[in-house]
Amino acid sequence: MRRRPKQHILGIVLALLVAISFAVPETASALSLGPDPVTSIKTETTYNSVTLHWNNAKDAKSYIVYRCGHRYGLYEEIATVDKNTYTDPRLQTGKAYWYKIRSVNEGQRSRKSPRIAAVPALSAPELTAETSGEGISLLLGKVDGADGYVIYRDGKYLTRLKKNFYLDADVYAGKEHKYRAVAYRGVDRGIVASPFSRTVRAVRQSLSISLKKHEPVPDLHEGESFEFKGEIKANTDIRKVVIGIVDAETDKWVSGMKYIDSGVTDNEYDLSAINEKISVEKLEQGNYIYRIIVRLKNGSEKTLLNQEFEIMRPPSGELIAEKAVECAWPYGTSRSKYKYHGGQRTDAYTAALSQAYGSRSGWGQQTKAGASCDVFVGTVIRASGYDTDFPRGLDDVESYCRKHPEKWENTGITSESQMQPGDVVYQRFKSGGGHISIYLGDGKVANAHYVSKTYAVIEKFSSKVKSPGSVRKHIVYRAVQ
């Protein structure tokens, strides 16, 4: 029987295989059994590196890492490691790289793993927002390798910056805005950006900055003390305060009366901190301005206070006499001018009366007539600044002066020649009651006569008054210097 050609060829092949199996040495057979190949690779990236992690291949003692800079290029061997991880450093941000891994065991190599691609990239910035009266503050977490950041507001480009902080002041209070940001890095062929940050929403607050528990500087006399009190409060950070006294005429800071605190990092400031730096006791007579300037976090400045006040001469009898002359009609003024019917009081006295006693009523005809003698004297003394608690009422005046020897001295004077300008002369009548006036010097007094319905006027001093009777005695009180 003749064999078919195909069967003949098959027999020859089988015979050759059997012969080879007996001819090949034991070591040659072992070389065909290398380590298992790597089958799974994962990557981690930074802006300039790629880290590879792969599965442990059976029988592998080490691994060869291959890299290619193009999708279909040639792979070059870049490292041999004995662990199943490798970091490829100093790579270009934004450029794609492809990798393969081969297992090795005592000179035996597996086939290469499937390729995997990785791109070194910037991480997305962490974006947070804080709101204040100045605007919306955006803070970006630092991104390794970033040259700067780009911020978007409501889907549109807002700004590019090098630092990781931005204050968006160009927004209205009460309106919500949405922000996102990317980090960027310059490379040879341009700029590479990170993924977008998460979206944050923010609403600008209305700016609020004010003085709380504040005490203004009153008009003072030379040498008087004053403690600065109050708090500056804002709904944004205060970075600097400038506090002090300005000359009202020149608008320049008074020497030694300016305090600057540049170390503020809070939204509150206690004004009492300046008491050790500034003292109004050192001010001389004149007009001044108490000024407070605040610099906010965004660098803008706000003048919070411009309060005028006056430093006057120290209170004395002479000041009391000067105020009395200012308030009364001059000596020699006709009676028709200062009598109640058809007459009028001086503007200075009207202002002083309001300052001394306010808008109190219930004094009957005393106020209609301009003032009784005690109201006039009390008004002058209060308005002079010497004693703002000086009472009205003859009996009350005598009692008050007796109880306050630190302010008023009972001189015991019995003669006009011993009197001084500003002395308060209290005359008692035999028939009861009395009269009170302010001695001006040169034999003149400033007083008011309710009986004759006159306003305050300067007259000659007399130890007797025609009505209601002759003087029984008089007492002279003098301001303690």
Secondary structure, DSSP 8 states (H G I E B T S, - for coil): ----HHHHHHHHHHHHHHHHHHHS-HHHHHHT--------EEEEE-SS-EEEEE---TT-SEEEEEEESSTTS--EEEEEESSSEEEE-S--TT--EEEEEEEEETTEE------EEE--------EEEEE-SS-EEEEE---TT-SEEEEEETTEEEEEESSSEEEE-SS-TT-EEEEEEEEEEEETTEEEE------EEEE-----EEEES------EETT-------EEEEEEEEEEEEEEEEETTT--EEEEEEEEE----EEEEEGGGGTTT--GGG--SEEEEEEEEEEETTS-EEEEEEEEEEEE----HHHHHHHHHHHSB-TT--HHHHBTTT----HHHHHHHHHHHTT----THHHHTS--HHHHHHHHHHHHTS-TT---SHHHHHHHHHH-TTTEEE----SGGG--TT-EEEEEETTS-EEEEEEEETTEEEE--TTTTB--EEEE--S--SSS--EEEEEEEEE--
